[in-house]
């Protein structure tokens, strides 16, 4: 049985995001993501009466007998939410963590899909696949998706490395993404690390048809761009980066011990040093620019969500950008 806290959060998110979808996002979602009309299904042997225009000449030449392409009507879409559950998402400097922002964003996408009678599925991952919920339709199914993200996030936040995980600035502050690579050069073994490539490879195996993949992560990972590019050839991949303002601008607070939530590496730093704060800012900007350029080269759209701000606004801007581009 789910804890009362989870049930209460699901109801609150359903009420809040449900209104936002109905009032703001539904029309934008429909205008951007539309069914493909007909979709290739398979090739089969030619039988008298088949339209000769449907003959697949490549297959026919290869097997030495006529084969035709078979198409099925496909007006409903499949939306797959790939949500990062790694420890770096626990970071939060304002009223919510990056994970909480990711949960709200996932709820908005799930309810937008269901509102349009599309299927929605969920893949939770960190170093591997945590949980997979196959795509289905219906509001009950969308609520299950939201419930699972909430429950798993609560479970993962409760214990990290066999000890309680505390919020930012209570005990050891979690290291901002802009400083993570500096710590990892001297880090220990990984705990709840991120493996985006493994999540995408799992989707390749379980999703036989084209889908819209929303990859929700802070993208603190390496060696995944080739797999991401390959996934985008088959599916419509949208990268959603969840960030926190303190990942680029650390306030002056004297000597502070920072801990990398994914490796456990610690380092004493002087946040009062202007040189240190500039290094964090430069690291963050370099990571952001590298990600934007890498995704742009392979034709993948990027949505950046600030955990301290509304998640509706960047999603709406993305829908409007896509709609404008589709009209060209």
C-alpha positions in Angstrom: 0.0 0.0 0.0 1.2 3.5 -0.9 2.1 5.8 2.0 -0.5 8.6 2.6 2.1 11.2 1.7 2.4 9.7 -1.8 -1.3 9.5 -2.3 -1.7 13.1 -1.2 1.0 14.3 -3.6 -0.5 12.4 -6.5 -3.9 14.0 -5.9 -2.2 17.5 -5.7 -0.3 17.0 -8.9 -3.3 15.6 -10.7 -5.4 18.7 -9.7 -2.6 21.2 -10.5 -1.3 19.7 -13.7 -4.7 18.7 -14.9 -5.9 22.3 -14.9 -2.6 23.4 -16.6 -3.0 20.7 -19.4 -6.7 21.6 -20.0 -6.2 25.3 -19.9 -2.8 25.8 -21.4 -0.9 22.8 -22.8 -3.5 20.6 -24.5 -3.9 22.7 -27.7 -0.2 23.2 -28.0 0.6 19.5 -27.6 -2.0 18.5 -30.3 -0.6 21.0 -32.8 2.9 19.7 -32.4 2.5 16.0 -32.0 0.1 14.5 -34.6 -0.5 11.0 -35.7 1.3 9.9 -38.8 -1.9 8.7 -40.6 -0.4 5.4 -41.9 2.7 3.6 -40.8 4.7 0.8 -42.3 3.9 -2.6 -40.6 5.6 -5.4 -42.5 6.2 -7.0 -45.9 4.3 -10.1 -47.0 4.2 -12.2 -50.2 2.3 -10.8 -53.1 -1.2 -12.2 -53.8 -3.3 -11.6 -56.9 -5.3 -8.4 -56.4 -2.7 -6.5 -54.5 -1.8 -3.1 -55.8 1.4 -3.4 -57.8 2.4 0.0 -56.5 2.9 -1.5 -53.1 5.5 -4.0 -54.2 8.7 -3.7 -52.3 11.3 -4.1 -55.1 14.3 -4.4 -52.8 12.8 -7.4 -50.9 11.5 -8.9 -54.2 14.9 -8.8 -55.8 16.6 -10.3 -52.7 14.3 -13.3 -52.2 13.3 -13.8 -55.9 9.6 -13.6 -55.3 7.2 -10.6 -55.2 6.6 -9.0 -51.8 4.4 -6.1 -51.0 4.6 -3.5 -48.2 1.8 -3.5 -45.7 0.7 -0.4 -43.9 -1.6 0.1 -40.9 -3.5 3.2 -39.9 -1.7 4.9 -37.0 -3.2 8.1 -35.7 -2.4 7.6 -32.0 1.0 8.4 -30.7 3.2 6.7 -28.1 4.9 8.9 -25.6 7.7 7.4 -23.5 9.0 9.2 -20.4 12.6 8.3 -19.6 13.2 9.8 -16.1 16.6 9.9 -14.5 16.6 8.6 -10.9 20.3 9.2 -10.2 21.5 10.8 -7.0 22.4 14.1 -8.6 18.7 14.8 -9.1 18.4 15.2 -5.3 20.1 18.5 -5.5 17.8 21.5 -4.8 18.6 25.0 -3.5 15.1 26.5 -3.6 11.6 25.2 -2.7 12.1 22.0 -4.6 14.8 19.6 -5.8 15.6 18.8 -9.4 13.8 15.5 -8.9 10.6 17.2 -7.8 10.7 19.4 -10.8 11.2 16.3 -13.0 8.2 14.6 -11.4 5.9 17.6 -12.1 7.2 17.8 -15.7 6.5 14.1 -16.2 3.0 14.5 -14.9 2.4 17.4 -17.3 3.6 15.3 -20.3 1.7 12.2 -19.1 -1.6 14.0 -18.8 -1.1 15.9 -22.0 -0.7 12.6 -23.8 -3.7 11.0 -22.2 -5.8 14.2 -22.9 -5.0 13.6 -26.6 -5.9 9.8 -26.3 -2.3 8.9 -26.8 -0.4 6.1 -25.1 2.2 6.9 -22.4 4.8 4.7 -20.8 7.6 5.2 -18.2 11.2 4.1 -17.8 12.9 5.0 -14.6 16.7 4.6 -14.7 20.0 5.5 -13.1 23.0 3.2 -13.7 20.6 0.7 -15.1 16.8 0.3 -15.6 14.9 0.7 -12.4 11.4 0.2 -13.6 9.6 -0.1 -16.9 5.8 0.5 -17.4 4.7 -0.3 -21.0 2.8 2.4 -22.9 -1.0 2.4 -22.4 -3.9 4.8 -22.6 -6.3 6.1 -19.9 -6.2 8.4 -17.0 -5.7 5.6 -14.4 -2.6 4.6 -16.3 -1.3 8.2 -16.3 -1.9 8.3 -12.6 0.1 5.1 -12.2 3.0 6.7 -14.1 3.0 9.7 -11.8 2.6 7.5 -8.7 5.6 5.4 -9.7 7.9 8.4 -10.3 6.9 9.9 -7.0 7.2 6.6 -5.1 10.6 5.7 -6.6 11.9 9.3 -6.0 10.9 9.2 -2.4 12.4 5.7 -1.9 15.7 6.8 -3.6 15.9 10.0 -1.7 15.4 8.2 1.7 18.6 6.2 1.5 21.8 6.9 -0.4 24.9 4.8 0.3 23.2 3.0 3.2 22.5 6.3 5.1 19.8 9.0 5.1 19.9 11.6 2.4 19.4 15.2 3.6 18.3 18.2 1.7 20.8 20.8 0.5 22.7 22.7 3.2 21.5 20.3 5.9 24.7 18.4 6.8 26.8 18.1 3.6 25.6 20.1 0.7 25.3 18.2 -2.5 27.7 19.3 -5.2 26.3 21.5 -8.0 26.6 20.1 -11.5 29.0 22.9 -12.5 31.5 21.6 -10.0 30.8 17.8 -10.3 33.6 17.1 -12.8 36.2 18.8 -10.6 35.2 16.5 -7.7 35.0 13.4 -9.9 38.7 13.6 -10.9 39.4 12.5 -7.3 36.2 10.6 -6.7 35.5 7.1 -5.3 33.4 4.4 -6.8 29.9 5.4 -8.1 26.8 4.8 -6.1 23.6 6.0 -7.9 25.3 7.1 -11.1 23.7 7.9 -14.4 23.7 5.7 -17.5 21.7 7.3 -20.3 23.0 5.0 -22.9 21.7 1.9 -21.1 18.2 3.5 -20.8 18.1 4.3 -24.5 19.3 0.8 -25.5 16.5 -0.7 -23.4 14.0 1.4 -25.3 15.4 0.2 -28.5 14.7 -3.4 -27.5 11.2 -2.9 -26.1 9.6 -0.3 -28.4 9.0 -1.8 -31.8 7.3 1.3 -33.3 8.2 4.9 -33.5 7.6 6.8 -30.3 8.2 10.2 -28.8 10.9 9.9 -26.1 11.2 12.6 -23.5 14.5 12.1 -21.8 14.3 13.9 -18.5 17.7 14.2 -16.8 20.4 16.6 -15.7 22.7 14.9 -18.2 25.6 14.5 -15.8 26.9 11.6 -17.8 29.4 10.7 -20.5 29.6 8.5 -23.6 25.9 8.5 -24.5 25.7 10.8 -27.5 26.2 8.1 -30.2 23.4 6.0 -28.7 21.2 9.1 -28.4 21.8 9.9 -32.0 20.9 6.4 -33.1 17.7 6.5 -31.0 16.7 9.7 -32.7 16.8 8.1 -36.1 14.1 5.7 -35.1 12.2 7.8 -32.6 11.5 11.5 -31.9 13.8 12.2 -29.0 13.3 15.3 -26.9 16.0 16.1 -24.3 14.7 17.7 -21.1 17.5 19.1 -18.9 16.6 19.8 -15.3 18.9 22.4 -13.7 19.2 24.4 -10.5 20.4 28.0 -10.2 23.1 27.1 -7.7 24.7 24.9 -10.3 26.1 28.0 -12.0 26.1 30.6 -9.2 27.3 29.5 -5.7 26.8 32.1 -3.0 29.7 33.1 -0.8 29.5 31.1 2.5 33.1 30.5 3.6 34.6 27.0 3.9 32.2 24.3 2.9 32.6 20.5 2.4 30.9 19.5 -0.8 30.0 15.9 -1.6 29.2 14.4 -5.0 26.0 12.5 -4.6 26.8 10.0 -7.3 30.4 9.1 -6.3 30.6 10.1 -2.6 33.7 12.2 -3.4 34.2 15.1 -0.9 36.2 18.2 -1.1 36.7 21.2 1.2 36.3 24.4 -0.8 36.3 28.1 -0.1 33.1 29.5 -1.4 34.2 33.0 -0.4 36.9 32.8 -3.1 35.9 34.7 -6.3 38.2 32.5 -8.3 36.3 29.4 -7.1 32.9 30.8 -7.9 34.1 31.8 -11.3 35.5 28.3 -11.9 32.1 26.8 -11.0 30.3 29.3 -13.4 32.7 28.5 -16.2 32.3 24.8 -15.7 28.5 25.1 -15.8 28.5 27.2 -18.9 30.9 24.9 -20.7 28.7 21.9 -19.9 25.6 23.7 -21.1 27.2 24.9 -24.3 28.6 21.5 -25.1 25.3 19.8 -24.5 23.4 22.3 -26.7 26.0 21.9 -29.5 26.0 18.1 -29.4 22.3 17.8 -29.4 22.0 20.4 -32.2 24.4 18.4 -34.4 22.1 15.4 -34.3 18.8 17.3 -34.6 17.5 16.7 -31.0 15.5 19.5 -29.3 16.5 20.6 -25.8 14.1 21.9 -23.1 15.9 23.4 -20.1 13.8 23.4 -16.9 14.9 25.5 -13.9 13.9 23.6 -10.7 13.3 26.9 -9.0 10.9 28.1 -11.6 7.7 27.0 -13.4 8.0 23.9 -15.5 5.0 24.9 -17.6 6.7 27.9 -19.3 9.6 26.1 -20.9 7.4 23.3 -22.0 5.0 25.8 -23.6 7.9 27.6 -25.3 9.0 24.2 -26.7 5.6 23.4 -28.1 5.3 26.9 -29.8 8.8 26.5 -31.2 8.0 23.1 -32.7 4.7 24.3 -34.1 6.4 27.3 -35.8 9.0 25.0 -37.2 6.5 22.5 -38.5 4.7 25.3 -40.5 7.8 26.1 -42.5 
